[in-house]
Every structure is written in C-alpha cells, then in structure tokens.
Amino acid sequence: MHHKIILLLLFLLLLRGISAQYYSSGADPASITWQKIDHEKFKMVFPEEFSKPARELAIFMDSIIPSIEATLNHNPGKIDILIHSHSTYSNGFVSWAPKRIELYPNPSQSNYSTDWLQQLAVHEYRHIVQIDKLNQGFTKVASWFTGQQAVGAVLGAYLPMWFIEGDAVITETTLSKSGRGRLPVFTQPLRARISHFGPDSYDKAYLGSYKDFVPDYYKMGYHLTAEVRNRYGTRIWEDVLDNVGKNSWSLIPFRRGLKKTGYTSPEKLYMSVYDSISTYWKQHEDTIKLTKQTPVASQEGTHTDFRFPVITRKGHLFAEMSGPGIRKQIVELNPATSPKTLAYTGYRDEDPITANERWVAWSETKPHIRWPNADYSIIRLYDRANEKTKTLTRNSRYFAPALSTGSDTLAVVETTKSYKFYITLIDLNTGNAIEQISIPDNAFPMHPSWSNTPGQLVMVLLQDNQKSIVSLNTFDKTWKTLRTPALDEPKHPTKNGNNLWFTASTVYSEEIFCIDLNKNITRQLTRSRFGATSPAVHPTAPSLYYAHYTPMGYEITKINKNQTYKEKTQPSKLNNPLVQRLTNQEPNRKTNISNFDPVVENYSKWDLINLHSWAPAYVNIDDSELYPGITLMNQNLLGTAVARMAYNAAGSKSREKFNAGFTYRGWFPIIDFDVKWGDFNEEFDNIYIGEDELFTIDQLGKENHIKVETGIKLPLDLSCGKWSRLIQPRVQLSWQNISNRIYQQNIIEVLPNDQYYETGETNIIEYPELDYWAMDYSIYFHNKQRGTYRDVNTRWGQTLSFIYKHTPFGNYNSGEALAAVGRLYLPGIGRHDAFTIGGGWQKKSKGDEINTNLPYRNFQRFSDAIGLPRGYNSIYNDQLLVLNTTYQMPLWNPDWSLSGIAYIKRFRLNIFFDAARTNYQLSFINSGETQTYSDTYTTSGIELMTDLHLFRFVLPFSIGYRGGWREANNTVFHEAVFSTSFNSFLVNKKK
C-alpha cells in the first residue's frame, strides 16, 4: 500500500510537470515557405523545396501504414508530421501533448539498407500506433478532463522505453529486408557485455550506469520485446497495451499485463529471456574459430572506442577516440606511446575521418546562430605542420570527407534541403567547392575514399533498399559498379590496385572482406568474436588496420592484408532465426500498392491554434500552485506559438482570476507576453486602535488587479567544435496596476460590559491607484567546454551576465538595480571532478519611502539580482558582493536496485564555501542620523547528492542533503535539495 501511495504522488508530480512545460524542438527559419499534404491518416507539413520527396514519402506511408498497425490491431487517429529539411541532423521523434511526429530527413552515413525517409516513417509511425492505443478505458476518460496530456502521463508513468523502442525496431525489421534487428553491429555491444560480464540487473540494463558502459535500451529492449513476442505471439503486446490504457488507475498495469507470460514482474521476465539469450550466444561463440590480429591501440581499465582508423603513405595512423568518460577527439596512434590528442571535436555523427601527410579532416555539426532546426555540417581540418585546427567550410552540408595523398582536393558527400545528394570536390586552400557531381538516380553515397588510381573515388551507394560499391572517375564523371547491390551492409570501401577491401555483415558479426576485381572473387579476411570494421590498408606495406570490437570497446588492430579466413564468399541475407520467426508472424508482410495521389497545398505559418491539453484546475506555473478552475494549453505544429489561458475559481485567490500567456518563436527575436488580472475584496475581522478611537474596516467594492509582463530576447548560438557558446540579450517590461482601493472606517465605542457598537460615524479612505512600471535589461554569455557523460559538471568554461533594472514610469518608484554575475569552471583533481568559482556584484538605489514601524526610514527597492550564500534567504543590502566556490566530485557508483522503488546510480559530494560582503545605510527617524554599515557573511558545508531513477521512470532525479555552518551567527543549517526536468513525454528525443 505504501508503494502505491508513493507511486500515485509521483504520477501527480509527472502530470503537473507535463502541464507546466511541453517539449519544443525549436523553430525553423522564418523565411521558409511551408506546404502540406493531407491524408486521412496524417497531415504532412514540410518546406516548399522538399515537396518531391514529401510526395514520395506520403505515397509510401499510404501503402505501409496497414502493415505497421497490424500486429497491435489498432487504427490510430490522424497525426501531424513535421519535416525539418533545413537541419543536417538525422533522427525523428514522437511527442504527445501536443501529439505529432517530427522528422529530420537528412540521411546518416550509418544508414542501413533502407531509404532513410522510409526508415523514419515505419519506426515513428509504429510509436503512434503504440501510444494512441493507450487512449482507451480509464485513460480515455482522463483525456476528457485533461486532453492529450492524459495519454502522455500514462505513457511516461507506465510504459518502459525498452518496450516502446524495442517494438519499433521489430517493426522496422520485419517490414523490410533490413532493419536494426538484422544487423550484428546493433547487437554487438550487448552481446559483448553479456558474454564477458553476464547479464546486468534489469534496472542497470534499462537505466544505464555511470560505472560501466551499458548498451542503451534500444538494444536491450529489442531482444527482450522480440523474444517475448517470439514465445507468446503478437497478441501479448497488444494485450499489454490494452491493459495499460484501460486500467491506468491501477498503478501497475504494465506489470499486470505481463502476467500472461507466467512471470510476475518485468525483471523476472527479463532474467528469463536474457538467461536464454546468453546461453544461445555462448553456444555460438564456442563454435567460432577466430583469426589472429595484433592490437595497436586499446585502453585498459575503462571503456574506450577507437574508431575509423586511417593510415597515411608514410605509416602515420589516426583514429577517433571516445568513451563514456572520454571526450570525443581525433588522435594519432603509435603502439609505443599513448594516443596523442590532435583535436577535440563537437557533435559528430558516425562519419569516418580522413588523413594524408599534411591534413587530418572530419565533419561535425555546427548550429545555426538562431534557428535550432537549421544547423550545418562543416569540415574541420587539423594542420599537421603547425599543429592547429581550423574550420574549412562554414554554412555547409558536407559529410564523410576523403583526402588523397599529395592533392589539395577534398571529396565530401553533400546533401541538400531538397533531398538531393552529390559528391562535391573542395579546394583545401580556400574551402570553396570546385565541382558538384550528381549521383545516378539520386542514390545516397556513403564512405567515399580515394583509390591509388588518380582521380578515382570508391564508395557505397544506397539505392532501392540495397547497397552496392562503385567507383567514380572524377575526371570524366564515369561510374562503375565494383560490387553488385546486396543486403549485407557493405561499408568503408578502400581500393588499392585491383583489390577492394570493405566491411560487410554476416549473420553474427561484421567482418573484413576483399574482392579481387580481376577475378571477381570475394574472400573473408577476419573472423572475430564480436565484430571487425573500417579497414585501412597501408599503401606501401602489407598491413591492414581495422577497428576490432571487444567488451571494453573498439580497439585498433592490424593483420596482413593478404590473409584469408574463407575463400569465395557470397553476401549474407542477414536472416537470423529470430528475425525469420518474427517476420512470419506479420499478418500483412507485403507493402500494399498505393493509389494515393498526394496534393501539395500551401500551409500558413500563421496557423497558430492547436489546443492540445487542458486541466480542471488553475495551474500557477510561477508559484507551482494548483487551484480550482480551468487551464487551456496551446502549441502550434511549427512550435513557434505557445499559449496558455487559465481561469481561477478559488475565491480567496481572486487577485489572479485570469491568466493568459503567449510566446512567439517564429521571428529572429523571441517575444513573450503574459497577463494576469482579477479583482479582490478583502475581509477585515479585527478591531483596530486609532489615535482617539477604535474602528473596524470594510472594503467598498473590489480592488482591480492587472499585471502584464512582456519581453523580447535573442538567443544566439555561437557554438563551434569543443565549445558550447551562447549569448542572449533580453529586455523585459513589467506593468502592474491596482485600482479602486477604497475602504470605509467604522467608528465604534466599547460598553462597560466589554461589548461594542458602531456609532454610525464613518470615514472614507481612498488610496491612490498603483501604477507600477519596471524595465529589466540583461545580457548573458557562456563559453563551456563539452564534457563527458561521467563528468559531474563542466570542467572548463565561463559564464557572465549583466543586469540593470529601473522603474522609469508610473507612480511607484523602486529605484534602480545594477548587477554583474560571473562563474569560472575549472577541472578538479579527479578525472571527472569539477571546481567552480562564482562571483556577483550588485548595487541598489532607493525608491519611494514606505511607512513601517521600524525606527529607520524604509524604501521601495528591487529584490536581489544575484544569488546569496547558501544558507541565507535574504540579506539587507544597498551594495552586495558575493563569492561562491564549490568542489564537486563523484563518490561512488553503486548501481543499487531497491525493489523497483529506486535505482541509485551515483553518489556525489560537493564541498562549498560562500561569502558575502554588504554595505548599506540606515537613516534613523528620531535622531535624523544616517549611519553606514558593512557586514560579512560566510557559510561552508557539504552537499551529499544522489543521482537516481524513481520507480524506473526513465528521466533521472537528483536528490540530496545540504548542510552547513553560518559563521555570522554560529548556527547550523540543513536543507533538502531536489532537481529534475520534466518535458512532455518524448520518444526518440533529439540529442
């Protein structure tokens, strides 16, 4: 019973969090002309230049949707689909409240053998089927009162992400000839971990770890969801979703739905499945005859990935290095020494790097200065001669760079906003494009590399849901097929003479292959336990380097490029037994022939109305309060307009009877507007003592209250490489008006028996109308170095902000306030420790004098604009100087599971010392004297924090204790510390 009460409280907290903030991926450029395609199952909105691929996608979705719906036996309602074709990001997600699909259609270099748009459509629409199926029974009744957020709350509270993503991976696999369920590289990290360490606990496998590298819940969830479906049929997950939707009041509907499997909890089911899987994998591994290799680069003791090796003519070896506790970086490798860091990178997709005797090049993402959904993929260069890094291209969409020996030409894959693909040649001296070469039938090029034949590139082409390996003569623009289209995921081709080396998948692992182009015979060079990929052939020596997967990540190894494990191999179809059984379960495996003829129409960016959720309560977001009333929430499809309207029915809180807020993000500056208004009649029950009489007070009529806040801000993202940078100027106007403040003073007399009566004599007291205008100007800047998953805080960076406030208009003067705040982030002693030094200064001037019972004069003034030392809520000051210092360190990563109530991943310790110096003046009323005071306040103490997941909810919490010593009055203080972040529930959230 105690468990249920706690879970109910968590559910209510989730519902409030969802009500308070809804996820927005950010805005697209204001210059975009939007168009739409309407279908009975979806409305697709996209930029004008994307109309051709949008039509093709709409036709595909019309044909495939019945198959996507089949195994869950559910026909969802119409869904909005928004396409961000100006972004170079490759992903998609589903959000509920407001419900929609958002697609990022730029294909990745790690695509498997399905068209990227088709991959997105199948995977994301399966999420729609899953989530919409929850809207039944008790959940549907709840949605009558709360709108779309009811389904979002049930989704977040009850459905584990491993099921949501695992089921979608099954669908993308069984409804195509590819899909992640077929790919050994998808299973590779999970199989390696289980084979070496055994299955993790359910909580650790699902929610991760700071101590160990644990594969994500996509991989864990696919195998768990697939094996359950394999054992019990497709009906099992249909019934589970039905039970969760109908019985969401029961608090454990997912667990109860699984009882049909014979297991009383997800963790017992998980252990049963993974005991079986690990046994099967071990039996397979016992049959493997491994080829030998020589390690060149690996990291002992911590999970480290060395990927994308490249070797120059003189034998210099480079790779990308990363890990859970290692910042992503480009390194030079030497077996005799530790890796040499050449450059730390920004966000990178799975793109290979390239090098020659002068340069090392790679691609990375660069954000647009204002529009989050219009980022770029740029080329960065490391100059080996002067050991400096520079940006070669800026506002580009370039990927997979390829350098050749002795040439100033760089080849890249270029993608456009209209879903066109090219091989583009770039001048290394200027960064300008020399030539843009079209791809036959707009096939998608992957992993280009220069061969030793002058002007010849080799690459993989993805077309018609298969991959071939081809060559391109950049002189005469002729193409030649070197390996016919297949489904075994060829990648990273490299050609020297008549030999073509590449990676391809077998049923259980990726391996290195070589084609003798004269004889057209393929041989397999490696047989690894978990996987071998990214061959790099030494141009003048018999060595071949590649990335070899181990339980501790990818290591770089080498073999003789002429070695052979197996002669005359054929491409694998990647049909493992589990996939075959799952595919046979599909009732509608064939794609229907579509007769849909999409009509493209204009879509107005001024379509601002999308009322998605409501609540039978007045939600005061600023004060985190709930009152009787009604709240309406609106967010348009483009994410540019967010609005809130609310009515407060609590009579005692009628000063804020109505509330309306609106934010518009569709222009370069972001505009916010919020208004609150109401009226109030105060009741006075006391008898008051005047100079010569006693009296009571009645308010005549009601005070009218109105408060308006409007502002404009301009967030400018200046991030590049290893630095995250933001500058944001902001101006805000606040106006508050209180009128009709009229009171009646009723004179009374006291009788001898202590009774009193009203004499009938009255006085009218009318206070002037309050007309308060305040302006707030600020500018904020941060420059922070990107860190690792295990860091407790930023380990190098700076923040700085300036604030000025005043009251230029009206009849209520709060004076002025000027403040500056800064913080310096430094690395600590430990690998993931951090040390922060912060400081703030403010000066406040006096406003209007106010009457109090204090012996000195009091004045209106602004509240503090900077933070105070921990342990203090307020310190009187005219001028304030503050110092904050904190040393943060991870203490212990226990990975404790506490019976499904909590999963504790990490304990952290913060040691702090804060100080403040104040100066202020007091003018004493009786003496007329003015005295100046200076006080010093210091506090020191600790914060003991734990990072954990409550009730297996996927979003983490930080809960802890703060205790310290206030030196000024020699007292101890104790505080609880709690933090988390709630968004509307998001599936495939953009990273």
ZIHUGI-V886755 format. One record per backbone hydrogen bond with DSSP energy under -0.5 kcal/mol. NH is the residue of the N-H (numbers start at 1). CO is the residue of the C=O. If there is no record, write none. Layout:
# ZIHUGI-V886755
<<NH/CO> <NH/CO>>
This chain:
# ZIHUGI-V886755
<<5/1> <6/2> <7/3> <8/4> <9/5> <10/6> <11/7> <12/8> <13/9> <14/10> <15/11> <16/12> <17/13> <18/14> <19/15> <20/16> <21/17> <32/29> <34/32> <34/603> <35/46> <36/601> <37/44> <38/599> <39/42> <43/79> <44/37> <45/43> <45/81> <46/35> <48/33> <50/47> <51/48> <54/50> <55/51> <56/52> <57/53> <58/54> <59/55> <60/56> <61/57> <62/58> <63/59> <64/60> <65/61> <67/64> <68/64> <69/65> <70/66> <71/67> <72/69> <73/69> <73/70> <74/69> <76/74> <79/41> <81/43> <82/101> <83/45> <84/82> <84/103> <85/83> <87/84> <91/89> <91/104> <93/102> <94/987> <95/100> <96/985> <100/95> <101/80> <102/93> <103/82> <104/91> <105/103> <106/89> <107/105> <111/108> <114/112> <119/115> <120/116> <121/117> <122/118> <123/119> <124/120> <125/121> <126/122> <127/123> <128/124> <129/125> <130/126> <131/127> <132/128> <133/129> <134/131> <135/132> <136/134> <138/246> <139/136> <139/245> <140/136> <141/137> <142/138> <143/139> <144/140> <144/141> <145/141> <145/142> <146/142> <147/143> <148/612> <149/146> <150/147> <152/148> <153/149> <154/150> <155/151> <156/152> <157/153> <158/154> <159/154> <159/155> <160/158> <163/160> <164/160> <165/161> <166/162> <167/163> <168/164> <169/165> <170/166> <171/167> <172/168> <173/169> <174/170> <175/171> <176/173> <181/169> <182/179> <183/179> <183/180> <186/183> <187/183> <188/184> <189/185> <190/187> <191/187> <192/188> <193/189> <194/190> <195/191> <196/192> <197/193> <198/193> <198/194> <205/201> <206/202> <207/203> <208/204> <214/212> <219/216> <220/216> <221/217> <222/218> <223/219> <224/220> <225/221> <226/222> <227/223> <228/224> <229/225> <230/226> <231/227> <232/228> <233/229> <236/233> <237/234> <238/234> <239/235> <240/236> <241/237> <242/238> <243/239> <244/240> <245/241> <246/242> <247/243> <248/245> <250/247> <251/248> <256/252> <257/253> <258/254> <259/256> <260/257> <261/258> <262/259> <263/258> <269/265> <270/266> <271/267> <272/268> <273/269> <274/270> <275/271> <276/272> <277/273> <278/274> <279/275> <280/276> <281/277> <282/278> <283/279> <284/280> <285/281> <286/282> <287/284> <288/285> <290/288> <291/527> <294/558> <295/293> <296/556> <297/556> <300/298> <304/552> <305/322> <306/304> <306/554> <307/305> <307/320> <310/318> <312/316> <315/312> <317/333> <318/310> <319/331> <320/307> <321/329> <322/305> <323/326> <326/323> <329/321> <330/343> <331/319> <332/340> <333/317> <337/334> <340/332> <341/339> <342/330> <343/330> <345/328> <351/349> <354/361> <356/359> <360/382> <361/354> <362/380> <364/378> <365/347> <366/376> <368/371> <372/370> <373/27> <374/371> <376/366> <377/396> <378/364> <378/376> <380/362> <380/378> <381/390> <382/360> <383/381> <383/388> <384/358> <384/382> <385/358> <387/383> <388/383> <390/381> <392/379> <392/390> <393/379> <396/394> <398/377> <399/413> <402/411> <404/409> <407/404> <410/426> <411/402> <412/424> <413/399> <414/412> <414/422> <415/397> <416/420> <419/416> <422/414> <423/437> <424/412> <424/422> <425/435> <426/410> <427/432> <428/408> <428/426> <431/427> <434/425> <435/425> <437/423> <437/435> <438/436> <439/421> <442/439> <443/440> <444/462> <445/443> <446/460> <449/458> <451/456> <452/495> <454/452> <456/453> <457/472> <458/449> <459/470> <460/446> <461/468> <462/444> <463/461> <463/466> <466/463> <467/486> <468/461> <469/483> <470/459> <471/480> <472/457> <473/478> <474/455> <474/472> <477/473> <478/473> <480/471> <482/469> <482/480> <483/469> <486/467> <491/503> <494/501> <496/499> <499/496> <500/515> <501/494> <501/499> <502/513> <503/491> <504/511> <505/488> <506/509> <511/504> <513/502> <514/523> <515/500> <516/514> <516/521> <517/498> <517/515> <520/516> <521/516> <523/514> <524/566> <525/512> <526/512> <532/510> <533/547> <536/545> <538/543> <544/559> <545/536> <546/557> <547/533> <548/546> <548/555> <549/531> <549/547> <550/553> <553/550> <555/548> <556/297> <557/546> <557/555> <558/294> <559/544> <561/542> <563/560> <565/524> <566/524> <569/522> <572/505> <576/574> <580/576> <581/577> <582/578> <583/579> <584/580> <585/581> <585/582> <586/583> <592/63> <594/592> <598/596> <600/598> <601/36> <601/599> <603/34> <607/604> <608/606> <610/608> <612/610> <612/633> <613/633> <614/146> <615/631> <617/615> <618/627> <619/617> <620/618> <620/625> <621/619> <624/620> <625/620> <627/618> <629/616> <630/647> <631/615> <632/645> <633/613> <634/643> <635/610> <636/641> <639/636> <642/663> <643/634> <644/661> <645/632> <646/659> <647/630> <648/657> <649/628> <649/647> <650/628> <651/649> <653/650> <654/651> <656/653> <657/654> <657/677> <658/677> <659/646> <660/675> <661/644> <662/673> <663/642> <664/671> <665/640> <665/663> <666/640> <670/713> <671/664> <672/711> <673/662> <674/709> <675/660> <676/707> <677/658> <678/705> <679/654> <680/703> <682/680> <685/683> <688/695> <690/688> <690/693> <694/748> <695/688> <696/746> <698/744> <700/698> <700/742> <701/699> <703/680> <704/739> <705/678> <705/703> <706/737> <707/676> <708/735> <709/674> <710/733> <711/672> <712/731> <713/670> <714/729> <716/714> <716/727> <717/369> <717/715> <718/716> <718/725> <719/725> <720/723> <723/720> <724/784> <725/723> <726/782> <727/716> <728/780> <729/714> <730/778> <731/712> <732/776> <733/710> <734/774> <735/708> <736/772> <737/706> <738/770> <739/704> <742/740> <743/765> <744/698> <745/763> <746/696> <746/744> <747/745> <747/761> <748/694> <749/757> <751/755> <754/751> <757/749> <759/747> <760/747> <763/745> <765/743> <765/763> <766/764> <767/741> <767/765> <770/738> <771/769> <772/736> <773/771> <773/809> <774/734> <775/806> <776/732> <777/804> <778/730> <779/802> <780/728> <781/800> <782/726> <783/798> <784/724> <785/796> <786/722> <789/324> <790/324> <791/788> <792/832> <797/825> <798/783> <799/823> <800/781> <801/821> <802/779> <803/819> <804/777> <805/817> <806/775> <807/815> <808/806> <811/771> <812/771> <814/812> <817/805> <818/843> <819/803> <820/841> <821/801> <822/839> <823/799> <824/837> <825/797> <826/835> <828/833> <833/830> <834/888> <835/826> <836/886> <837/824> <838/884> <839/822> <840/882> <841/820> <842/880> <843/818> <844/878> <845/816> <847/860> <848/813> <850/858> <857/923> <858/850> <860/848> <862/814> <872/869> <878/919> <879/919> <880/842> <881/917> <882/840> <883/915> <884/838> <885/913> <886/836> <887/911> <888/834> <888/886> <889/909> <891/907> <892/907> <894/892> <896/904> <898/896> <898/902> <899/897> <901/898> <902/898> <903/949> <904/896> <905/903> <905/947> <906/947> <907/892> <908/945> <909/889> <910/943> <911/887> <912/910> <912/941> <913/885> <914/939> <915/883> <916/937> <917/881> <918/935> <919/879> <920/933> <922/931> <924/922> <924/929> <925/855> <926/855> <928/924> <931/922> <933/920> <935/918> <937/916> <939/914> <940/965> <941/912> <942/963> <943/910> <944/961> <945/908> <945/943> <946/959> <947/906> <948/946> <948/957> <949/903> <951/901> <953/950> <957/948> <958/979> <959/946> <960/977> <961/944> <962/975> <963/942> <964/973> <965/940> <966/971> <967/938> <967/965> <968/938> <970/966> <971/966> <973/964> <975/962> <977/960> <979/958> <987/94>>
